[in-house]
Amino acid sequence: MVIRNSVRGFQDELQGKLLEQSALFYGGNKRKQLGKMKQLSGLRQELDALSRSLSSPEIAHLPPYMSHEDVEKKDHFHHKALSNHISAPNSIQEVNGNHGTAKNITAENSDPGQLKHMSKDELIVHFKNEMTEMKRNHESFVQELTEDYFSLRREYLRETGRSSSLKKDKEFETLKKKIPDVIVTLDDILTENEKVSLVHENDEIIDSLKCRIDSLVSANYGLKEMLKRKVKEVEFLSSQLSSVAEEMSHSSLSKDNLSEQMEKLEFDLQDANMEVSIREDVYGCFVRGLMDKIEWHMEDMNMESLAMLEFCQIVFTEAVKDSLNSLQRGVDDSDLEFILSQELRGFILEGIIKSADASISLWKRKYEEELERRVSLEASVSNIQYALTLEVEEKEKLNKEILLYSSLMKEKNKLENLLLKQNERFELMNHEYTNLRNQVKMQEILIDENSRELNLLNSKLEDSVHQKLLYEGEKSKLHERLELARKDQKEANEDRVMIQAIIEEKEGTLALFKAKEIAHHKEIESIIVSVERLLRSANEFEIRAVKAVENNNMRLKELKSECIPLVRKANSFKRMEVVYKQTLERKSSDHQKAEAEVDLLGDEVDVLLGLLEKIYIALDHYAPILKHYPGGLEQFLKPKGYYCLDCSGSFSPLCFLSKHFLLSKVNPIMEILKLIRRELSGETTKSVF
């Protein structure tokens, strides 16, 4: 790239120097040719002006208020007048009539009564329409005046002699025929001069191309030398690439082996992680399930034992109270009834105690079995932890090996990057080599083309020199013709002076037309005054509207100032709303907690109801026995004692009770239990509702 830039800079410098030299060499010739070209173009413009003046002599001496367009309109209407043969007095009368009607129309349309009832937009539209109508009437009036002018001119020409006009017309016609021929010849000369200038430019281009060819030839030699150097460098790089390719093959083999080992290690790590996670999950779930079962069984056992103890305490405390009361009153009944009652109670208590002992023994066995299971599980968990520690150590070893392999992979990647860079350099050298070859071929093609163009340009130069000599001869002939045309032009100017005197006579008629135009302008000024009044009224209305808007803005500001305290109150209400919401949320949370406590109490009540039902069933079952066998109980209970539970839960012998005491206490106990059951059932139903 550096070599290319240097070559291009050198070429640009050479081209700039060659262009400066060519500009200095051809500058003088160009200036001379440009001066001649300017002279020829000036002559051509003069001839064109003469031809126009001869074709339309009236245009040169127009009055100051008439333009070229008006003259063209006059010519157009002149032809119309010749075709229609309209007489002058009739046209004048029609013009006066049209002008009068136009005035009447404007007077009718501009009534002040109608204008007052119109809006601003309607007035603007109305006045625009009137302006367009006035313009149309004015144009029609001007057209009619021009027709009158040309009709009068024709009459004047008829009265004057036709012979002089015919002679002059013939001379003008000869001049008119000669002038376009001269203009055509001048145009040909100018085009040929342009061709000559192009030939000079082609000469400059040829010189610049020659300089470029020389520079390209010198650059071609330099590029050939560069190609030789690059070929040597390419050979050296190819030898280096062969050695690097061998190293790459060895490194690729080692890379494949390392990649296979890395994949194996990664798969082993994944399998070990999966096994460890599965084991931990399984053992955790199993241990949690066992612990939950043990806790659940222990809670059930504690609940049942507490319920049994409470039941026994309640029953025997009541029995003790009743026995103490009976002892205070005195023993009136026989010993047999007391023995029967004590035996019956002892029998009931023995059954209850046996069932409690059996259940306790069962729960103890279950608890011991679960403890053994727990110990075995803890041992298995410790074994699993030991295995996990071993696996973690293996993982650490594998990680170290992975780090070693990763370092090896990094070194391998570095080697690959170096090889890629060398390959890129080799490709760049090849690309530059091909580019240089292509440049050499393109330069050879350009040299051939430039040589062909030089031959063509030389032939064109010879032809242009021959044509230049011919054009110089024709130029001298054209100068002579121009002098003759100037003499004819002087004679034509004298004729124009005569025609101008006739035109001045017609200007008097146009003065009358100007007076009428002044009247029209006055009417338009009156209309403008009325429009200005309307604009003033509109401005006053705008001022009033602005004042009303300002008053409304003041009221709005006052309303804003009044709304500020209301906004503050609204903000305070919003804050109170937030506070109330927070209190409601707290109360709702407290209410939810209370509901949860009520649910717990309901569960406890259900448990107590179950216990009362059991007590009611037992008492209901033994009540008829106590009623039907009052005499046999005394003999049966004589040798036996009665045991009951104290408040502490231990058994103690009680004194003998009478028959009437037991019978009198069974029925009230049953009734009390029924009432308790009903009340509890009613409370539960109420809590449900």
VOGU-3710 file (C-alpha; in Angstrom, 3 decimals, decimal comma):
1> mvirnsvrgf> 0,000/0,000/0,000  2,851/2,396/0,793  4,435/1,730/-2,616  1,116/2,352/-4,370  0,572/5,649/-2,561  4,095/6,819/-3,404  3,644/5,897/-7,091  0,284/7,696/-7,252  1,710/10,822/-5,604  4,579/10,861/-8,092
11> qdelqgklle> 2,145/10,507/-11,008  -0,051/13,355/-9,703  2,960/15,668/-9,394  4,057/14,897/-12,974  0,542/15,517/-14,297  0,315/18,876/-12,494  3,644/20,041/-13,932  2,677/18,965/-17,457  -0,653/20,774/-17,233  1,054/23,990/-16,092
21> qsalfyggnk> 3,498/23,836/-19,009  0,722/23,166/-21,537  -1,330/26,067/-20,102  1,623/28,455/-20,497  2,272/27,248/-24,059  -1,286/27,387/-25,333  -2,447/30,378/-23,286  -1,410/33,022/-25,869  -3,017/31,219/-28,817  -6,186/30,701/-26,861
31> rkqlgkmkql> -6,470/34,363/-25,932  -6,117/35,429/-29,565  -8,721/32,951/-30,699  -11,094/33,985/-27,922  -10,794/37,655/-28,967  -11,647/36,783/-32,572  -14,537/34,636/-31,422  -15,923/37,511/-29,345  -15,718/39,853/-32,342  -17,568/37,368/-34,538
41> sglrqeldal> -20,259/36,801/-31,914  -20,712/40,611/-31,593  -21,164/40,927/-35,378  -23,670/38,121/-35,335  -25,697/39,822/-32,576  -25,681/43,132/-34,520  -26,995/41,402/-37,628  -29,683/39,686/-35,613  -30,773/43,059/-34,189  -30,854/44,564/-37,715
51> srslsspeia> -33,017/41,742/-38,989  -35,453/42,212/-36,122  -35,579/45,981/-36,602  -36,223/45,602/-40,340  -38,903/42,970/-39,806  -40,763/45,133/-37,238  -39,875/48,854/-37,696  -42,660/49,998/-35,432  -41,185/48,365/-32,371  -38,069/50,565/-32,303
61> hlppymshed> -40,032/53,812/-31,819  -42,645/52,750/-29,318  -43,943/55,221/-26,736  -42,670/54,791/-23,175  -45,921/53,364/-21,832  -46,135/50,499/-24,440  -44,164/47,258/-24,295  -43,105/44,613/-26,785  -46,011/42,389/-25,774  -48,506/45,193/-26,532
71> vekkdhfhhk> -47,018/45,529/-30,020  -47,417/41,790/-30,626  -51,049/42,090/-29,531  -51,489/44,997/-31,974  -50,114/42,943/-34,841  -52,470/40,103/-33,939  -55,473/42,412/-33,900  -54,279/44,095/-37,091  -54,616/40,780/-38,895  -58,063/40,340/-37,384
81> alsnhisapn> -59,081/43,784/-38,642  -57,961/42,966/-42,194  -59,992/39,768/-42,162  -63,175/41,204/-40,661  -63,150/44,705/-42,365  -64,614/46,483/-39,357  -65,281/50,205/-39,728  -63,758/52,727/-37,304  -66,792/54,717/-36,131  -68,864/51,652/-35,258
91> siqevngnhg> -65,996/50,232/-33,185  -65,587/53,521/-31,314  -69,278/53,631/-30,491  -69,158/50,017/-29,268  -66,160/50,828/-27,103  -67,926/53,770/-25,544  -70,983/51,606/-24,962  -68,963/48,842/-23,307  -67,162/51,328/-21,116  -70,477/52,817/-20,033
101> taknitaens> -71,912/49,414/-19,217  -68,781/48,571/-17,193  -69,223/51,769/-15,168  -72,879/50,975/-14,588  -72,020/47,423/-13,436  -69,446/48,693/-10,964  -71,905/51,302/-9,661  -74,598/48,663/-9,186  -72,267/46,187/-7,480  -70,770/48,786/-5,114
111> dpgqlkhmsk> -73,962/49,731/-3,225  -73,119/50,618/0,414  -76,280/48,891/1,700  -75,184/45,537/0,305  -71,600/45,958/1,534  -72,713/46,578/5,133  -74,552/43,251/5,318  -71,548/41,270/4,001  -68,894/39,607/6,172  -65,147/40,139/5,860
121> delivhfkne> -64,504/37,088/3,632  -67,504/37,903/1,431  -66,255/41,492/0,969  -62,808/40,258/-0,054  -64,326/37,841/-2,588  -66,666/40,578/-3,880  -63,851/43,082/-4,442  -61,654/40,455/-6,075  -64,434/39,662/-8,556  -64,878/43,372/-9,299
131> mtemkrnhes> -61,136/43,777/-9,878  -61,107/40,891/-12,362  -64,115/42,363/-14,204  -62,381/45,759/-14,368  -59,251/44,147/-15,804  -61,262/42,320/-18,456  -63,106/45,495/-19,487  -59,814/47,382/-19,654  -58,224/44,724/-21,864  -61,219/44,713/-24,213
141> fvqeltedyf> -61,048/48,523/-24,424  -57,314/48,415/-25,276  -57,923/45,825/-27,981  -60,594/47,984/-29,608  -58,303/51,032/-29,526  -55,515/49,096/-31,255  -57,929/47,980/-33,954  -58,943/51,604/-34,498  -55,283/52,611/-34,719  -54,470/50,077/-37,404
151> slrreylret> -57,584/50,923/-39,404  -56,576/54,625/-39,407  -53,053/53,688/-40,416  -54,320/51,713/-43,384  -56,408/54,689/-44,536  -53,361/56,968/-44,228  -51,238/54,622/-46,273  -53,914/54,484/-48,957  -54,011/58,292/-49,167  -50,209/58,650/-49,426
161> grssslkkdk> -48,335/57,357/-52,432  -47,848/53,654/-52,830  -44,818/53,891/-55,117  -42,324/55,034/-52,476  -43,537/52,378/-50,068  -43,177/49,671/-52,716  -39,573/50,707/-53,477  -38,673/50,736/-49,824  -40,374/47,415/-49,319  -38,317/45,879/-52,127
171> efetlkkkip> -35,081/47,228/-50,659  -36,062/45,962/-47,223  -36,867/42,570/-48,679  -33,435/42,333/-50,334  -31,787/43,281/-47,050  -33,950/40,823/-45,183  -32,900/38,049/-47,572  -29,192/38,916/-47,291  -29,054/39,217/-43,479  -30,124/35,601/-42,668
181> dvivtlddil> -27,490/34,299/-45,126  -24,825/36,331/-43,336  -26,074/35,077/-39,943  -25,889/31,455/-41,156  -22,317/31,918/-42,395  -21,316/33,488/-39,072  -22,892/30,578/-37,196  -20,882/28,157/-39,330  -17,699/30,088/-38,582  -18,436/30,032/-34,863
191> tenekvslvh> -19,110/26,290/-34,889  -15,877/25,664/-36,812  -13,982/27,865/-34,358  -15,438/25,774/-31,574  -14,147/22,706/-33,381  -10,734/24,376/-33,654  -10,808/25,075/-29,918  -11,670/21,442/-29,396  -8,686/20,513/-31,563  -6,449/22,684/-29,368
201> endeiidslk> -7,885/21,022/-26,335  -7,220/17,663/-27,948  -3,605/18,758/-28,472  -3,333/19,537/-24,804  -4,884/16,187/-23,942  -2,434/14,446/-26,281  0,518/16,124/-24,582  -0,817/15,200/-21,170  -1,365/11,614/-22,361  2,199/11,463/-23,661
211> cridslvsan> 3,454/12,593/-20,269  1,290/9,996/-18,587  2,582/7,290/-20,914  6,159/8,196/-20,008  5,322/8,149/-16,318  3,509/4,821/-16,720  6,488/3,301/-18,517  8,805/4,390/-15,713  6,332/3,103/-13,137  6,092/-0,172/-15,096
221> yglkemlkrk> 9,840/-0,726/-14,755  9,622/-0,019/-11,043  6,694/-2,423/-10,686  8,588/-5,178/-12,484  11,422/-4,808/-9,982  8,890/-4,905/-7,160  7,408/-8,082/-8,662  10,776/-9,780/-8,610  11,224/-8,863/-4,944  7,727/-10,043/-4,076
231> vkeveflssq> 8,307/-13,389/-5,860  11,362/-13,970/-3,715  9,424/-13,082/-0,561  6,599/-15,431/-1,604  9,036/-18,317/-2,055  10,508/-17,660/1,375  7,039/-17,508/2,942  5,987/-20,740/1,194  8,966/-22,540/2,766  7,972/-21,131/6,170
241> lssvaeemsh> 4,371/-22,231/5,599  5,433/-25,809/4,870  7,317/-25,976/8,192  4,407/-24,369/10,019  1,988/-26,860/8,409  4,032/-29,757/9,803  3,925/-28,171/13,257  0,182/-27,700/12,877  -0,322/-31,386/12,036  1,570/-32,433/15,192
251> sslskdnlse> -0,353/-29,927/17,313  -3,690/-31,060/15,810  -2,973/-34,670/16,842  -2,134/-33,600/20,391  -5,211/-31,377/20,381  -7,469/-34,296/19,415  -6,049/-36,449/22,201  -6,481/-33,672/24,749  -10,040/-32,990/23,615  -10,965/-36,681/23,985
261> qmeklefdlq> -9,504/-36,788/27,491  -11,296/-33,565/28,432  -14,622/-34,937/27,207  -14,149/-38,147/29,209  -13,318/-36,192/32,360  -16,323/-33,912/31,878  -18,668/-36,884/31,462  -17,214/-38,555/34,593  -17,695/-35,348/36,585  -21,287/-35,000/35,441
271> danmevsire> -22,066/-38,637/36,364  -20,493/-38,251/39,812  -22,398/-35,025/40,472  -25,663/-36,653/39,433  -25,095/-39,699/41,671  -24,200/-37,562/44,679  -27,220/-35,292/44,218  -29,585/-38,287/43,827  -28,174/-39,990/46,932  -28,467/-36,838/49,006
281> dvygcfvrgl> -32,073/-36,317/47,894  -33,081/-39,963/48,564  -31,471/-40,161/52,005  -32,809/-36,759/52,975  -36,385/-37,706/52,006  -36,156/-41,082/53,806  -34,746/-39,587/57,016  -37,297/-36,776/57,009  -40,158/-39,251/56,584  -38,950/-41,399/59,487
291> mdkiewhmed> -38,458/-38,419/61,753  -41,936/-37,114/60,918  -43,496/-40,519/61,671  -41,670/-40,801/65,015  -42,720/-37,320/66,068  -46,311/-37,991/65,032  -46,481/-41,266/67,040  -44,913/-39,610/70,077  -47,432/-36,777/69,967  -50,320/-39,248/69,691
301> mnmeslamle> -49,012/-41,237/72,680  -48,605/-38,107/74,777  -52,113/-36,927/73,897  -53,714/-40,281/74,774  -51,805/-40,641/78,056  -52,706/-37,093/79,077  -56,365/-37,674/78,225  -56,463/-40,908/80,252  -54,816/-39,296/83,247  -57,173/-36,315/83,151
311> fcqivfteav> -60,201/-38,595/82,889  -59,089/-40,749/85,842  -58,310/-37,697/87,943  -61,720/-36,159/87,259  -63,639/-39,393/88,039  -61,790/-40,254/91,199  -61,688/-36,715/92,555  -65,470/-36,605/92,302  -65,725/-40,031/93,966  -63,438/-38,909/96,800
321> kdslnslqrg> -65,486/-35,755/97,315  -68,698/-37,761/97,412  -67,209/-40,280/99,884  -65,981/-37,523/102,161  -69,392/-35,887/102,154  -71,048/-39,201/102,932  -68,640/-39,872/105,836  -69,443/-36,491/107,317  -73,188/-37,207/107,193  -72,744/-40,700/108,603
331> vddsdlefil> -72,956/-44,213/107,233  -76,559/-45,475/107,226  -76,445/-48,240/104,611  -75,121/-51,747/104,900  -71,535/-52,859/104,144  -72,593/-55,023/101,223  -73,637/-52,122/99,011  -70,377/-50,322/99,705  -68,324/-53,453/98,795  -70,260/-53,910/95,521
341> sqelrgfile> -69,672/-50,355/94,487  -65,985/-50,555/95,387  -65,606/-53,855/93,470  -67,321/-52,424/90,405  -65,114/-49,364/90,387  -62,018/-51,457/90,882  -63,036/-53,659/87,963  -63,494/-50,627/85,728  -60,184/-49,143/86,796  -58,344/-52,423/86,262
351> giiksadasi> -59,647/-52,606/82,681  -58,640/-49,018/82,053  -55,182/-49,554/83,564  -54,593/-52,749/81,564  -55,536/-51,050/78,304  -53,282/-48,104/79,170  -50,352/-50,429/80,054  -50,817/-52,381/76,813  -50,876/-49,227/74,726  -47,837/-47,811/76,549
361> slwkrkyeee> -45,876/-51,037/76,008  -46,768/-51,026/72,308  -45,674/-47,425/71,920  -42,433/-48,171/73,800  -41,657/-51,012/71,412  -42,406/-48,844/68,426  -40,260/-46,066/69,842  -37,338/-48,467/70,418  -37,672/-49,844/66,889  -37,716/-46,363/65,467
371> lerrvsleas> -34,664/-45,430/67,542  -32,831/-48,439/66,128  -33,857/-47,428/62,633  -32,698/-43,896/63,279  -29,305/-45,136/64,499  -28,950/-47,301/61,380  -29,924/-44,375/59,199  -27,396/-42,114/60,928  -24,727/-44,718/60,279  -25,728/-44,922/56,612
381> vsniqyaltl> -25,696/-41,089/56,424  -22,184/-41,009/57,877  -21,085/-43,579/55,274  -22,657/-41,459/52,554  -20,871/-38,352/53,850  -17,571/-40,214/53,795  -18,258/-41,285/50,208  -19,144/-37,699/49,324  -15,861/-36,419/50,772  -14,002/-38,963/48,643
391> eveekeklnk> -15,925/-37,837/45,562  -15,167/-34,180/46,358  -11,453/-34,996/46,532  -11,731/-36,764/43,191  -13,491/-33,694/41,781  -10,671/-31,439/42,965  -8,148/-33,695/41,279  -10,179/-33,608/38,076  -10,388/-29,803/38,260  -6,612/-29,592/38,529
401> eillysslmk> -6,260/-31,833/35,483  -8,789/-29,639/33,631  -6,747/-26,531/34,441  -3,647/-28,216/33,040  -5,505/-29,171/29,874  -6,917/-25,634/29,559  -3,396/-24,156/29,753  -2,329/-26,578/27,028  -5,346/-25,530/24,940  -4,443/-21,843/25,345
411> eknklenlll> -0,914/-22,522/24,101  -2,397/-24,418/21,185  -4,735/-21,510/20,369  -1,787/-19,120/20,416  0,028/-21,321/17,914  -3,080/-21,420/15,729  -3,371/-17,624/15,813  0,255/-17,286/14,767  -0,339/-19,679/11,871  -3,457/-17,760/10,827
421> kqnerfelmn> -1,542/-14,476/10,845  1,190/-15,984/8,687  -1,448/-17,350/6,293  -3,050/-13,901/6,097  0,305/-12,315/5,307  0,895/-14,893/2,598  -2,557/-14,213/1,118  -1,933/-10,457/1,181  1,356/-10,942/-0,659  -0,382/-13,094/-3,273
431> heytnlrnqv> -3,136/-10,506/-3,625  -0,617/-7,687/-4,095  1,255/-9,817/-6,626  -1,927/-10,361/-8,672  -2,833/-6,666/-8,396  0,582/-5,646/-9,690  0,225/-8,008/-12,637  -3,204/-6,599/-13,422  -1,872/-3,036/-13,203  0,928/-3,862/-15,650
441> kmqeiliden> -1,582/-5,332/-18,101  -3,911/-2,342/-17,748  -1,028/0,072/-18,335  -0,027/-1,763/-21,509  -3,637/-1,580/-22,727  -3,776/2,150/-21,929  -0,546/2,761/-23,827  -1,973/1,052/-26,920  -5,206/3,016/-26,704  -3,379/6,316/-26,216
451> srelnllnsk> -1,205/5,669/-29,271  -4,332/5,056/-31,358  -5,966/8,218/-30,050  -2,814/10,204/-30,885  -2,928/9,049/-34,501  -6,606/10,003/-34,795  -6,023/13,401/-33,231  -3,149/14,156/-35,619  -5,400/13,462/-38,603  -8,126/15,680/-37,112
461> ledsvhqkll> -5,609/18,487/-36,543  -4,584/18,517/-40,177  -8,233/18,734/-41,261  -8,963/21,547/-38,806  -5,973/23,618/-40,040  -7,233/23,333/-43,631  -10,738/24,405/-42,572  -9,333/27,349/-40,623  -7,772/28,803/-43,776  -11,103/28,517/-45,598
471> yegeksklhe> -12,934/30,254/-42,741  -10,554/33,220/-42,797  -11,371/33,857/-46,496  -15,081/33,698/-45,800  -14,649/36,067/-42,857  -13,258/38,859/-45,110  -16,237/38,480/-47,471  -18,645/38,758/-44,529  -17,049/42,029/-43,383  -17,800/43,581/-46,775
481> rlelarkdqk> -21,393/42,438/-46,598  -21,732/43,917/-43,111  -20,700/47,373/-44,359  -23,378/47,247/-47,041  -25,968/46,208/-44,432  -25,040/49,175/-42,237  -25,678/51,613/-45,102  -29,099/50,064/-45,682  -29,811/50,367/-41,976  -29,213/54,142/-42,042
491> eanedrvmiq> -31,801/54,545/-44,783  -34,252/52,459/-42,781  -33,752/54,715/-39,742  -34,754/57,767/-41,813  -37,986/56,001/-42,737  -38,597/55,264/-39,089  -38,492/58,980/-38,240  -41,347/59,576/-40,645  -43,382/56,798/-39,115  -42,727/58,160/-35,610
501> aiieekegtl> -44,401/61,479/-36,490  -47,517/59,567/-37,458  -47,402/57,675/-34,174  -47,247/60,940/-32,176  -50,534/61,991/-33,715  -52,084/58,818/-32,397  -50,779/59,495/-28,927  -53,436/62,195/-28,508  -56,121/59,565/-28,769  -54,313/57,483/-26,184
511> alfkakeiah> -54,299/60,485/-23,779  -58,086/60,335/-23,688  -57,802/56,688/-22,804  -55,453/57,625/-19,957  -58,028/60,071/-18,555  -60,562/57,296/-18,481  -58,048/55,084/-16,707  -57,571/57,800/-14,049  -61,330/57,765/-13,400  -61,161/54,005/-12,958
521> hkeiesiivs> -58,269/54,421/-10,513  -60,351/56,855/-8,438  -63,171/54,346/-8,208  -60,696/51,679/-7,135  -59,315/54,041/-4,470  -62,819/54,528/-3,060  -63,185/50,758/-2,872  -59,817/50,516/-1,113  -60,957/53,120/1,460  -64,039/51,041/2,254
531> verllrsane> -61,847/47,943/2,603  -59,549/49,828/4,996  -62,554/50,749/7,135  -63,531/47,120/7,303  -59,981/46,214/8,304  -60,091/48,820/11,093  -63,340/47,356/12,409  -61,735/43,904/12,304  -58,712/45,210/14,248  -61,028/46,748/16,880
541> feiravkave> -62,805/43,416/17,197  -59,436/41,691/17,662  -58,516/44,163/20,442  -61,811/43,448/22,212  -61,249/39,715/21,891  -57,729/40,087/23,346  -59,115/42,009/26,324  -61,773/39,348/26,910  -59,103/36,643/26,787  -56,966/38,555/29,318
551> nnnmrlkelk> -59,964/38,875/31,678  -60,607/35,151/31,359  -56,938/34,451/32,136  -57,189/36,582/35,300  -60,274/34,655/36,391  -58,510/31,380/35,753  -55,562/32,492/37,901  -57,967/33,387/40,737  -59,625/29,988/40,424  -56,202/28,345/40,580
561> seciplvrka> -55,376/30,218/43,784  -58,732/29,082/45,258  -58,119/25,478/44,215  -54,731/25,248/45,996  -56,239/24,721/49,536  -58,680/22,205/48,072  -55,760/20,288/46,602  -54,029/20,316/49,973  -57,186/18,966/51,636  -57,372/16,238/49,003
571> nsfkrmevvy> -53,749/15,300/49,724  -54,506/15,159/53,466  -57,524/12,941/52,766  -55,335/10,674/50,686  -52,863/10,382/53,573  -55,725/9,565/55,982  -56,939/6,978/53,512  -53,498/5,336/53,514  -53,476/5,314/57,349  -56,966/3,794/57,477
581> kqtlerkssd> -55,959/1,182/54,956  -52,984/0,223/57,123  -55,236/-0,053/60,213  -57,712/-2,170/58,270  -54,909/-4,448/57,130  -53,720/-4,816/60,740  -57,248/-5,564/61,973  -57,774/-8,082/59,184  -54,510/-9,811/60,134  -55,595/-9,852/63,822
591> hqkaeaevdl> -58,981/-11,206/62,788  -57,300/-13,978/60,812  -55,145/-14,862/63,830  -58,256/-14,959/66,038  -59,992/-17,233/63,547  -56,970/-19,550/63,630  -57,126/-19,630/67,454  -60,870/-20,320/67,315  -60,208/-23,215/64,948  -57,671/-24,638/67,422
601> lgdevdvllg> -60,156/-24,286/70,299  -62,808/-25,990/68,180  -60,448/-28,907/67,631  -59,877/-29,165/71,395  -63,637/-29,054/72,014  -64,124/-31,893/69,508  -61,541/-33,967/71,424  -63,310/-33,296/74,760  -66,673/-34,188/73,214  -65,240/-37,524/72,117
611> llekiyiald> -64,048/-38,205/75,678  -67,426/-37,236/77,158  -69,221/-39,542/74,733  -66,997/-42,415/75,851  -67,720/-41,608/79,540  -71,441/-41,345/78,812  -71,443/-44,743/77,055  -69,601/-46,423/79,977  -71,929/-44,984/82,623  -74,994/-45,761/80,523
621> hyapilkhyp> -73,788/-49,342/80,188  -73,246/-49,951/83,963  -76,242/-47,983/85,276  -78,827/-50,858/85,006  -76,479/-53,253/86,866  -76,303/-50,893/89,827  -80,088/-50,495/89,795  -81,065/-54,238/89,528  -78,529/-55,812/91,986  -78,451/-53,684/95,113
631> ggleqflkpk> -78,493/-56,645/97,699  -75,820/-58,935/96,278  -73,265/-56,156/96,086  -72,732/-55,981/99,865  -71,715/-59,662/100,195  -69,574/-59,465/97,083  -67,729/-56,331/98,240  -67,150/-57,291/101,941  -63,684/-58,807/101,700  -62,575/-56,407/98,992
641> gyycldcsgs> -61,404/-52,849/99,121  -61,912/-49,995/96,645  -59,050/-48,207/95,048  -59,084/-44,988/93,122  -56,713/-42,470/91,706  -55,612/-39,419/93,617  -54,986/-36,058/92,022  -51,325/-37,050/91,711  -52,233/-40,149/89,632  -51,383/-42,872/92,362
651> fsplcflskh> -53,883/-45,479/93,700  -55,057/-45,331/97,386  -57,646/-47,419/99,379  -60,944/-45,675/100,028  -63,557/-46,120/102,701  -66,756/-48,140/102,087  -69,791/-46,314/100,741  -73,489/-46,954/101,220  -75,925/-48,385/98,669  -78,221/-45,366/98,613
661> fllskvnpim> -75,291/-43,036/98,033  -74,184/-44,902/94,889  -77,711/-45,220/93,515  -78,470/-41,600/94,245  -75,247/-40,414/92,505  -75,459/-42,495/89,277  -78,615/-40,831/87,910  -77,484/-37,218/88,549  -74,102/-37,956/86,956  -75,908/-39,266/83,863
671> eilklirrel> -78,113/-36,195/83,700  -75,131/-33,858/84,157  -73,275/-35,638/81,356  -76,289/-35,340/79,050  -76,580/-31,621/79,787  -72,848/-31,122/79,146  -73,176/-33,022/75,894  -76,122/-30,898/74,775  -74,384/-27,654/75,706  -71,209/-28,676/73,908
681> sgettksvf> -73,142/-29,760/70,837  -75,005/-26,420/70,884  -71,752/-24,456/71,179  -70,267/-26,370/68,272  -73,319/-25,667/66,123  -73,177/-21,983/67,086  -69,495/-21,800/66,208  -70,255/-23,439/62,869  -72,981/-20,895/62,095
//
